[in-house]
Amino acid sequence: MQRSLNTDPILRLEAVKLTLVSQAGPVNILNGIELVIREGEAVGLVGPSGSGKSTMLMVMTGLERPSSGKVIVKSRELSAFSEDEAARFRRGNVGIVF
């Protein structure tokens, strides 16, 4: 029996950018990331060291706020949560394995 995937995204990144400021000036870490993950999908995030994989996970889980763009989880805009709302959301919904 084949399990059907829900068509509604469980996670969506829309034009996500993250720029950090260093002594040398602004550093673009993420630049216009678009991503859709649906319930039941298995996703791997791969790339060379320093390419922004861990930073992207931090943004996807609400541990880091994007400079611009939207992070939408279960139809809720995570990037608009207060720190307390984000902490409650993570406690009940987020797990990361490195």
N, C-alpha and C positions, 0 to 999 in steps of 0.2 A: 504494500500500500504506500503510495507516494504522498508525502506530506506537502500540502500546498502552502506557499509563502503568502503572508499578508502583503497586500500591495502598498499599504501605508508605511512610510519610512519611520523607523524607530529613532534614527539619528540623521540629521541633515545639517551640513555646513553650507552656508551661502556666502560666497565672496569673502571668506574669512582671511583677514590680514592680521599679522602681529609684528609690530615694529618695536624694538627695544632701543634705548638710548645708551650709548657708551661714550667714553671720553673721546673717541675718534669720530663720534657722530651717530646718527641713526643706523640701526642694523635691521634689515628686513629678514625676519625669521620665516614667516609664512606669508605668501603673497597670492591672494585671491583663490583660496582653496574652495573647491566645490566637491561635495561628497554626499552620497545617499546610501544609507545602510537600512535594509529591511529586516524585520523580525525573522529569525531563523537562518539568516545568512552568516557564514563564517568569513571573517575578513582578516587578512594579514597586512601589516604595515612594515614595509621593508625599504631599505635605502642605506647609503653609506653613512658612516659616522659623521655627525655634525649636520645632517641634512634636515633636521627638524622633526624627526619621528616622535621623540619624547615630548617635545613642545606641543606637537599636534595632539597627542594623547591628553596632555594637561589642559588644553583648550577644550577638547571634546568632553572632558569630565568636569569642567567648571573650576578646576584648580588654577587656571590662568585665564584672564579675560582677553578676548581679541581686541586689537586696536580698532577694527571695524569689521562689519559683517555680522552674520547671525549664526548661532549654534542652537539648533532646535532639536529637543529630545522629547519623544512622546508627545508631539504637538505643542510643547511649551518652549518658549525662547529662554534657554538657559543663560545666555549672555546678558539678559535683562534682570536676572535674579539678584537680590541683595546677597551679601556674604552669608547671612543666616539661612536664607532660603536655599542657597547653593549647598551649604553644609548639610541641611536636612535632606535635600535631594540626593546628594552623594551617599549619605548614610544608608538610604533605602534602595538605591538603584545602581551604584557604580562599584565595579571591581576591576582591577588591572593586574595582569600577570606579565612580568618581564622575563 
